[in-house]
């Protein structure tokens, strides 16, 4: 079988809506699993900025029997873009209308939580729900052999005029059994991390899946249940492979939580040193897991960055969000990283339930008091389906939602002010605490403001 695997590039006019260049790991795993028995073409249109027309030509020229793509191009399964999905569906319909593809398969968070909507709004044949790799392999085998698809767990499809959703598939409990992603089919020179402390040539890696915590805003449906890890030996073997095959110098672990099992992290660090790997790396962690002894091991093994879900400087809002961290733990994590010279990045969320003008003020004061900046503009919490935040939205509005009408409720669940006003409050308190009460009279404020505007435009 000829199988075309696409990581889509979503264009609005001439603007690529997904400018972040990261390897589509899940698609690369799928390609690696399928290529032992099939002819595979893996195209990361996002990395090479392929227009829709150019993408259609690539698919036409290959003339595939099966077409596979994802709705979450950078594997952010826990926070998929709610605004890009309609653009993706529009592009997908145009692709299918222009090419006669016998079978189409889509993976990702959007279909996992709402397969009916995806099937009804596109010409997709199959939606793969949950961890996709092994499900896709089983589905492709069934399509090739013509066997019964009703027994394949984790897929949704049309049967006559009715959408059928087979039972959920079990989680993959043996991540070591996955082959390395098909990095050789990707444009490895195009990928980069957001900050230069993790250098190019750059690669993403996955060393664990899942999270044992239950924040109300996090979409865990793709990897619900257990926290599952790869062994230290398997992880470091892949790092060594990347260094030798692609001269990789920077790696970011796209685990939801890298530091949950600390002994595993220590063993990974020891193996990195034993193998003399000259790689700068980083990953995500909960503030409560950043201890000085483990962070020192990480630093000695090349770790240059730890990113944490700070979210807010209000303990009240953290508690409502069921984050299960204390601001004192955030302060401790900050002090550890500063002491060891590890860069710390902070993810921040604005207008979580319970947010008021006062809690926004608390957040900006916390950041100013600790001389901290968030990595990017604070995001608004999307009430994703199958989260507690979505249940709160339904209670608040008294109705159900789908991907068509969910977008406008980001940052509007259980709060005292709309998002636009919350952003003004945050802007005001940020500069008040950094520059003083009369910041608007200072020339340096306007210089910084112009730099901010210029950065947003560029």
RODO-2510 file (C-alpha; in nm, 4 decimals, decimal comma):
residues 458
     n   res          X          Y          Z
     1     x     0,0000     0,0000     0,0000
     2     x     0,1068     0,3590    -0,0693
     3     x     0,0422     0,5702     0,2410
     4     x     0,0745     0,9496     0,2521
     5     x     0,1152     1,0915     0,6047
     6     x     0,0653     1,4671     0,6395
     7     x     0,1444     1,7149     0,9123
     8     x    -0,0673     2,0020     0,7807
     9     x     0,0299     2,3633     0,7421
    10     x    -0,2638     2,5917     0,8146
    11     x    -0,2526     2,9071     0,6078
    12     x    -0,4727     3,2129     0,6347
    13     x    -0,3822     3,4084     0,3239
    14     x    -0,0031     3,4119     0,3246
    15     x     0,0294     3,3624     0,7004
    16     x     0,1215     3,0232     0,8453
    17     x    -0,0957     2,9884     1,1552
    18     x     0,1407     2,7302     1,3070
    19     x     0,4788     2,8980     1,2874
    20     x     0,6270     2,6822     1,5651
    21     x     0,8634     2,4288     1,4067
    22     x     0,8604     2,1046     1,6039
    23     x     0,8760     1,7437     1,4858
    24     x     0,5300     1,5793     1,4598
    25     x     0,6378     1,2886     1,6775
    26     x     0,3188     1,0857     1,6667
    27     x     0,3011     1,0911     1,2866
    28     x     0,6705     1,0006     1,2742
    29     x     0,6037     0,7034     1,5044
    30     x     0,3190     0,5954     1,2758
    31     x     0,5448     0,6242     0,9710
    32     x     0,8124     0,4166     1,1427
    33     x     0,5636     0,1428     1,2322
    34     x     0,4064     0,1268     0,8853
    35     x     0,7101     0,1487     0,6609
    36     x     0,8198    -0,2092     0,7225
    37     x     0,5264    -0,3248     0,5079
    38     x     0,4163    -0,0195     0,3081
    39     x     0,5507     0,2606     0,0899
    40     x     0,5415     0,5714     0,3056
    41     x     0,5672     0,9407     0,2279
    42     x     0,5733     1,1629     0,5367
    43     x     0,5398     1,5348     0,4666
    44     x     0,5659     1,7998     0,7363
    45     x     0,3984     2,0833     0,5484
    46     x     0,4194     2,3003     0,8605
    47     x     0,7986     2,2758     0,8768
    48     x     0,8528     2,3610     0,5105
    49     x     0,5618     2,6065     0,4758
    50     x     0,3793     2,4182     0,2015
    51     x     0,0724     2,6011     0,0788
    52     x    -0,2516     2,4109     0,0350
    53     x    -0,1992     2,4028    -0,3414
    54     x     0,1552     2,2687    -0,3016
    55     x     0,0313     2,0096    -0,0529
    56     x    -0,2369     1,8903    -0,2934
    57     x     0,0267     1,8523    -0,5665
    58     x     0,2502     1,6457    -0,3342
    59     x    -0,0392     1,4112    -0,2573
    60     x    -0,1473     1,3871    -0,6210
    61     x     0,2046     1,3039    -0,7365
    62     x     0,2325     1,0246    -0,4784
    63     x    -0,1183     0,8907    -0,5533
    64     x    -0,1740     0,7190    -0,2155
    65     x    -0,4136     0,4403    -0,1275
    66     x    -0,4406     0,5697     0,2291
    67     x    -0,4104     0,9267     0,3554
    68     x    -0,3297     0,9916     0,7251
    69     x    -0,3133     1,3303     0,8970
    70     x    -0,3507     1,4857     1,2409
    71     x    -0,5681     1,7644     1,3784
    72     x    -0,2966     1,8595     1,6292
    73     x     0,0136     1,9333     1,4179
    74     x     0,2563     1,9884     1,7073
    75     x     0,1294     1,7083     1,9328
    76     x    -0,0094     1,9455     2,1969
    77     x    -0,2797     1,6934     2,2769
    78     x    -0,3617     1,8464     2,6163
    79     x    -0,4149     2,1981     2,4730
    80     x    -0,5193     2,1603     2,1073
    81     x    -0,5992     2,4725     1,9102
    82     x    -0,9735     2,5253     1,9141
    83     x    -0,9507     2,8005     1,6509
    84     x    -0,7505     2,6048     1,3922
    85     x    -0,9763     2,3021     1,3636
    86     x    -1,2301     2,4671     1,1321
    87     x    -0,9499     2,5874     0,9025
    88     x    -0,8044     2,2367     0,8994
    89     x    -1,1416     2,0845     0,8089
    90     x    -1,1832     2,3382     0,5286
    91     x    -0,8384     2,2537     0,3913
    92     x    -0,9078     1,8831     0,4265
    93     x    -1,2313     1,9043     0,2312
    94     x    -1,0472     2,0841    -0,0496
    95     x    -0,7739     1,8172    -0,0528
    96     x    -1,0261     1,5323    -0,0728
    97     x    -1,2312     1,7128    -0,3383
    98     x    -0,9194     1,7513    -0,5535
    99     x    -0,7790     1,4013    -0,5075
   100     x    -0,9391     1,0604    -0,5255
   101     x    -0,8082     0,8991    -0,2056
   102     x    -0,9679     0,5623    -0,1219
   103     x    -0,9247     0,5858     0,2575
   104     x    -0,8619     0,8831     0,4881
   105     x    -0,7689     0,8668     0,8570
   106     x    -0,7354     1,1516     1,1080
   107     x    -0,5754     1,1408     1,4537
   108     x    -0,5650     1,3984     1,7318
   109     x    -0,7492     1,5491     2,0255
   110     x    -1,0390     1,7038     1,8345
   111     x    -1,1709     1,3740     1,7027
   112     x    -1,0906     1,1933     2,0248
   113     x    -1,3405     1,4051     2,2178
   114     x    -1,5879     1,4742     1,9361
   115     x    -1,5609     1,2183     1,6527
   116     x    -1,9173     1,2808     1,5319
   117     x    -1,8417     1,6481     1,4629
   118     x    -1,5253     1,5645     1,2666
   119     x    -1,7026     1,3027     1,0542
   120     x    -2,0044     1,5232     0,9905
   121     x    -1,7948     1,8240     0,8860
   122     x    -1,5396     1,6507     0,6645
   123     x    -1,5096     1,3626     0,4225
   124     x    -1,2862     1,1619     0,6542
   125     x    -1,3469     0,7874     0,6621
   126     x    -1,1978     0,7106     1,0033
   127     x    -1,1314     0,9055     1,3229
   128     x    -0,8676     0,7508     1,5504
   129     x    -0,9315     0,8302     1,9169
   130     x    -0,6638     0,8352     2,1869
   131     x    -0,2989     0,7304     2,1515
   132     x    -0,2970     0,6779     1,7762
   133     x     0,0073     0,4734     1,6758
   134     x    -0,0993     0,1161     1,7431
   135     x    -0,4623     0,1857     1,6501
   136     x    -0,3569     0,3227     1,3103
   137     x    -0,1410     0,0169     1,2422
   138     x    -0,4306    -0,2179     1,3232
   139     x    -0,6702    -0,0128     1,1126
   140     x    -0,4365    -0,0090     0,8123
   141     x    -0,3896    -0,3862     0,8401
   142     x    -0,7676    -0,4290     0,8386
   143     x    -0,8110    -0,2023     0,5356
   144     x    -0,5415    -0,3909     0,3443
   145     x    -0,6837    -0,7347     0,4276
   146     x    -1,0498    -0,6338     0,4094
   147     x    -1,1129    -0,7679     0,7594
   148     x    -1,3833    -0,6572     1,0023
   149     x    -1,3217    -0,3067     1,1425
   150     x    -1,5953    -0,3403     1,4047
   151     x    -1,3451    -0,5166     1,6312
   152     x    -1,0850    -0,2379     1,6192
   153     x    -1,0926    -0,0415     1,9447
   154     x    -1,0470     0,3352     1,9349
   155     x    -1,1955     0,4228     1,5953
   156     x    -1,5088     0,6041     1,4775
   157     x    -1,6577     0,5820     1,1278
   158     x    -1,9752     0,5992     0,9230
   159     x    -2,1988     0,2953     0,8933
   160     x    -2,4766     0,3996     0,6576
   161     x    -2,6144     0,7253     0,7980
   162     x    -2,4925     0,6563     1,1505
   163     x    -2,1592     0,7306     1,3193
   164     x    -2,0223     0,4223     1,4930
   165     x    -1,7691     0,4642     1,7729
   166     x    -1,6054     0,1388     1,8760
   167     x    -1,4998     0,1070     2,2431
   168     x    -1,1899     0,2966     2,3537
   169     x    -0,8548     0,1310     2,2960
   170     x    -0,6357     0,0525     2,5973
   171     x    -0,3337     0,2728     2,6572
   172     x     0,0016     0,1590     2,5204
   173     x     0,1723     0,0295     2,8350
   174     x     0,5014    -0,0597     2,6600
   175     x     0,6414     0,2604     2,5113
   176     x     0,9842     0,0975     2,4756
   177     x     0,8315    -0,1276     2,2099
   178     x     0,7729     0,1665     1,9776
   179     x     1,0466     0,2115     1,7171
   180     x     1,2189     0,5487     1,7071
   181     x     1,0177     0,8062     1,5128
   182     x     1,1024     0,8207     1,1427
   183     x     1,3217     1,1270     1,1872
   184     x     1,4945     1,0456     0,8566
   185     x     1,1707     1,1218     0,6703
   186     x     1,1509     1,4695     0,8235
   187     x     1,3364     1,7932     0,7339
   188     x     1,5455     1,7838     1,0514
   189     x     1,7337     2,1040     0,9677
   190     x     1,4074     2,3029     0,9833
   191     x     1,3254     2,2385     1,3486
   192     x     1,4118     2,4670     1,6359
   193     x     1,3180     2,5371     1,9955
   194     x     1,1550     2,8638     2,0984
   195     x     1,4607     2,9848     2,2895
   196     x     1,8275     2,9616     2,1933
   197     x     1,9403     2,7958     2,5167
   198     x     1,8363     2,4671     2,3509
   199     x     2,0394     2,4856     2,0293
   200     x     2,0051     2,3549     1,6761
   201     x     2,0233     2,0973     1,5306
   202     x     1,7169     2,0334     1,7445
   203     x     1,4788     1,7439     1,8100
   204     x     1,1718     1,6743     2,0191
   205     x     1,1553     1,3535     2,2190
   206     x     0,8883     1,1725     2,4170
   207     x     1,0016     0,9842     2,7284
   208     x     0,6650     0,9410     2,9042
   209     x     0,2945     0,9803     2,8453
   210     x     0,0119     1,0909     3,0682
   211     x    -0,0136     1,2744     3,3980
   212     x    -0,1445     1,1573     3,7370
   213     x    -0,3007     1,4954     3,8193
   214     x    -0,6411     1,6348     3,7237
   215     x    -0,6329     2,0077     3,6525
   216     x    -0,9807     2,1179     3,5501
   217     x    -0,8680     2,2713     3,2185
   218     x    -0,6364     2,0002     3,0843
   219     x    -0,7635     1,7740     2,8043
   220     x    -0,6353     1,4334     2,9170
   221     x    -0,8559     1,2210     2,6943
   222     x    -0,5714     1,1338     2,4543
   223     x    -0,3684     0,9862     2,7405
   224     x    -0,6127     0,9381     3,0245
   225     x    -0,5433     0,7117     3,3181
   226     x    -0,1928     0,5896     3,3889
   227     x     0,1341     0,7784     3,3751
   228     x     0,3519     0,5536     3,1551
   229     x     0,7257     0,5894     3,1040
   230     x     1,0021     0,4638     2,8800
   231     x     1,3037     0,3103     3,0521
   232     x     1,6113     0,5283     3,1010
   233     x     1,8127     0,2966     2,8749
   234     x     1,5617     0,3336     2,5915
   235     x     1,5448     0,7119     2,6277
   236     x     1,9212     0,7646     2,6253
   237     x     1,9683     0,5209     2,3371
   238     x     1,7422     0,7445     2,1287
   239     x     1,9350     1,0534     2,2381
   240     x     2,2556     0,8842     2,1287
   241     x     2,0977     0,7876     1,7958
   242     x     1,9891     1,1475     1,7352
   243     x     2,3365     1,2784     1,8195
   244     x     2,5141     1,0309     1,5932
   245     x     2,2705     1,0218     1,2996
   246     x     2,1581     1,3850     1,2839
   247     x     2,4265     1,5676     1,4902
   248     x     2,1541     1,6842     1,7289
   249     x     2,2743     1,9352     1,9896
   250     x     1,9440     2,0299     2,1525
   251     x     1,6512     1,8191     2,2738
   252     x     1,3224     1,9117     2,4384
   253     x     1,1232     1,6385     2,6099
   254     x     0,7595     1,6966     2,5194
   255     x     0,6356     1,4947     2,8155
   256     x     0,3456     1,6433     3,0034
   257     x     0,5447     1,5916     3,3232
   258     x     0,9086     1,4806     3,2940
   259     x     0,9907     1,4735     3,6655
   260     x     0,7129     1,2575     3,8125
   261     x     0,9417     0,9532     3,8699
   262     x     1,2584     1,1129     4,0024
   263     x     1,4679     0,7943     4,0195
   264     x     1,4063     0,7432     3,6483
   265     x     1,5264     1,0979     3,5767
   266     x     1,8397     1,0404     3,7853
   267     x     1,9140     0,7229     3,5879
   268     x     1,8624     0,9085     3,2588
   269     x     2,1095     1,1742     3,3736
   270     x     2,3674     0,9144     3,4783
   271     x     2,3390     0,7415     3,1398
   272     x     2,3746     1,0704     2,9505
   273     x     2,7025     1,1312     3,1333
   274     x     2,8224     0,7717     3,0876
   275     x     2,7656     0,8042     2,7124
   276     x     2,9387     1,1445     2,6990
   277     x     2,6454     1,3004     2,5167
   278     x     2,7057     1,6678     2,4453
   279     x     2,3405     1,7720     2,4293
   280     x     2,1604     2,0673     2,5864
   281     x     1,8081     1,9715     2,6850
   282     x     1,4974     2,0647     2,8791
   283     x     1,1449     1,9577     2,9652
   284     x     0,8237     2,0270     3,1556
   285     x     0,7846     1,9730     3,5298
   286     x     0,5495     2,0492     3,8137
   287     x     0,6912     2,3087     4,0517
   288     x     0,6461     2,0653     4,3404
   289     x     0,8798     1,8158     4,1700
   290     x     1,1757     2,0519     4,1254
   291     x     1,4134     1,9510     4,4060
   292     x     1,7727     2,0654     4,4329
   293     x     1,9279     1,7168     4,4291
   294     x     1,7492     1,6069     4,1107
   295     x     1,7896     1,9463     3,9421
   296     x     2,1647     1,9316     4,0113
   297     x     2,1822     1,5889     3,8444
   298     x     1,9943     1,7312     3,5472
   299     x     2,2227     2,0319     3,5250
   300     x     2,5330     1,8102     3,5269
   301     x     2,3798     1,6009     3,2456
   302     x     2,3168     1,8993     3,0179
   303     x     1,9752     2,0279     3,1265
   304     x     1,9477     2,4005     3,0572
   305     x     1,5721     2,4578     3,0895
   306     x     1,2789     2,3528     3,3079
   307     x     0,9341     2,4850     3,2170
   308     x     0,6600     2,4774     3,4781
   309     x     0,2862     2,5388     3,4761
   310     x     0,2857     2,8497     3,6957
   311     x    -0,0580     2,9556     3,5630
   312     x    -0,1368     3,2197     3,8284
   313     x     0,0010     3,3935     4,1357
   314     x    -0,3274     3,3475     4,3216
   315     x    -0,3456     3,0462     4,5514
   316     x    -0,7246     3,0722     4,5458
   317     x    -0,7355     3,0342     4,1672
   318     x    -0,4792     2,7505     4,1749
   319     x    -0,6982     2,5642     4,4234
   320     x    -1,0156     2,6116     4,2184
   321     x    -0,8254     2,4786     3,9142
   322     x    -0,7208     2,1738     4,1206
   323     x    -0,3586     2,2385     4,0261
   324     x    -0,2411     2,0792     4,3525
   325     x     0,0610     2,3050     4,3925
   326     x     0,1386     2,5792     4,6411
   327     x     0,2927     2,9157     4,5592
   328     x     0,5618     2,8317     4,8136
   329     x     0,6559     2,5344     4,5930
   330     x     0,6760     2,7630     4,2912
   331     x     0,9075     2,9958     4,4851
   332     x     1,1252     2,6998     4,5872
   333     x     1,1488     2,5755     4,2267
   334     x     1,2478     2,9242     4,1143
   335     x     1,5202     2,9500     4,3791
   336     x     1,6592     2,6071     4,2877
   337     x     1,6820     2,6910     3,9197
   338     x     1,8352     3,0332     3,9871
   339     x     2,0924     2,8810     4,2198
   340     x     2,1943     2,6153     3,9657
   341     x     2,1772     2,8399     3,6599
   342     x     1,8943     2,6489     3,4914
   343     x     1,6582     2,8633     3,2858
   344     x     1,3022     2,8437     3,4107
   345     x     1,0067     2,9075     3,1836
   346     x     0,6618     2,9853     3,3170
   347     x     0,3366     2,8942     3,1446
   348     x     0,0570     3,1283     3,2489
   349     x    -0,3214     3,1175     3,2139
   350     x    -0,5458     3,4229     3,2428
   351     x    -0,9106     3,4094     3,3547
   352     x    -0,9266     3,0679     3,5110
   353     x    -1,2411     3,0178     3,7205
   354     x    -1,2322     3,2428     4,0256
   355     x    -1,0241     3,5110     3,8503
   356     x    -1,0950     3,8682     3,9613
   357     x    -0,9143     4,1980     3,9307
   358     x    -0,7577     4,1253     4,2688
   359     x    -0,6230     3,7813     4,1671
   360     x    -0,4758     3,9299     3,8479
   361     x    -0,3060     4,1870     4,0706
   362     x    -0,1692     3,9045     4,2880
   363     x    -0,0233     3,7332     3,9812
   364     x     0,1625     4,0390     3,8577
   365     x     0,2897     4,1197     4,2060
   366     x     0,4201     3,7637     4,2445
   367     x     0,6031     3,7873     3,9119
   368     x     0,7493     4,1284     3,9955
   369     x     0,8534     4,0294     4,3491
   370     x     1,0384     3,7255     4,2127
   371     x     1,1809     3,9064     3,9069
   372     x     1,0041     3,6693     3,6675
   373     x     0,8506     3,6870     3,3221
   374     x     0,6113     3,4407     3,1627
   375     x     0,7370     3,2759     2,8423
   376     x     0,4665     3,4235     2,6207
   377     x     0,1365     3,6046     2,6490
   378     x    -0,0914     3,4390     2,9023
   379     x    -0,3322     3,1995     2,7345
   380     x    -0,7040     3,1811     2,8021
   381     x    -0,8397     2,8508     2,9367
   382     x    -1,0462     2,6703     2,6744
   383     x    -1,3315     2,4646     2,8205
   384     x    -1,2348     2,1505     2,6296
   385     x    -1,4860     1,8693     2,6051
   386     x    -1,4545     1,5990     2,8724
   387     x    -1,2882     1,8361     3,1212
   388     x    -1,4258     1,9713     3,4480
   389     x    -1,4043     2,3199     3,2981
   390     x    -1,6440     2,2132     3,0224
   391     x    -1,8904     2,0803     3,2801
   392     x    -1,8701     2,4184     3,4534
   393     x    -1,9422     2,5905     3,1206
   394     x    -2,2489     2,3721     3,0580
   395     x    -2,3790     2,4512     3,4072
   396     x    -2,3136     2,8217     3,3500
   397     x    -2,4732     2,8458     3,0040
   398     x    -2,7291     2,5665     3,0313
   399     x    -2,6506     2,4031     2,6959
   400     x    -2,4081     2,1783     2,5108
   401     x    -2,1377     2,2923     2,2681
   402     x    -1,9286     2,1682     1,9774
   403     x    -1,6153     2,2899     1,7970
   404     x    -1,8271     2,5447     1,6088
   405     x    -1,9372     2,7378     1,9169
   406     x    -1,6753     2,6605     2,1821
   407     x    -1,4115     2,9173     2,0855
   408     x    -1,5842     3,2270     2,2185
   409     x    -1,6080     3,0835     2,5720
   410     x    -1,2310     3,0654     2,6312
   411     x    -1,1622     3,2561     2,9530
   412     x    -1,5331     3,3134     3,0210
   413     x    -1,6133     3,0405     3,2730
   414     x    -1,6583     3,1368     3,6372
   415     x    -1,4835     3,4749     3,6134
   416     x    -1,5661     3,8307     3,7198
   417     x    -1,4501     4,0019     3,3975
   418     x    -1,4394     3,9242     3,0237
   419     x    -1,1010     3,8342     2,8682
   420     x    -1,0476     4,1763     2,7088
   421     x    -1,0807     4,3495     3,0459
   422     x    -0,8657     4,0863     3,2198
   423     x    -0,5888     4,1583     2,9667
   424     x    -0,6095     4,5296     3,0439
   425     x    -0,5876     4,4602     3,4176
   426     x    -0,2860     4,2354     3,3671
   427     x    -0,1129     4,4893     3,1448
   428     x    -0,1748     4,7650     3,3993
   429     x    -0,0497     4,5735     3,7031
   430     x     0,2507     4,4367     3,5168
   431     x     0,3862     4,7839     3,4452
   432     x     0,2737     4,9258     3,7781
   433     x     0,4803     4,6725     3,9728
   434     x     0,7792     4,6848     3,7384
   435     x     0,7975     5,0642     3,6838
   436     x     0,5843     5,2200     3,9568
   437     x     0,2382     5,3714     3,9893
   438     x     0,3028     5,6446     3,7338
   439     x     0,4578     5,4179     3,4696
   440     x     0,2471     5,5866     3,1984
   441     x     0,4466     5,9086     3,2520
   442     x     0,7805     5,7387     3,1876
   443     x     0,9408     5,7421     2,8399
   444     x     1,0842     5,3930     2,8933
   445     x     0,7296     5,2557     2,9240
   446     x     0,6446     5,3800     2,5758
   447     x     0,9703     5,2412     2,4387
   448     x     0,8821     4,8999     2,5788
   449     x     0,5253     4,9337     2,4541
   450     x     0,6481     5,0088     2,0997
   451     x     0,8808     4,7062     2,1154
   452     x     0,5848     4,4912     2,2233
   453     x     0,3680     4,6147     1,9355
   454     x     0,6519     4,5651     1,6874
   455     x     0,7094     4,2077     1,8083
   456     x     0,3388     4,1242     1,7705
   457     x     0,3261     4,2674     1,4178
   458     x     0,6414     4,0837     1,3059
***
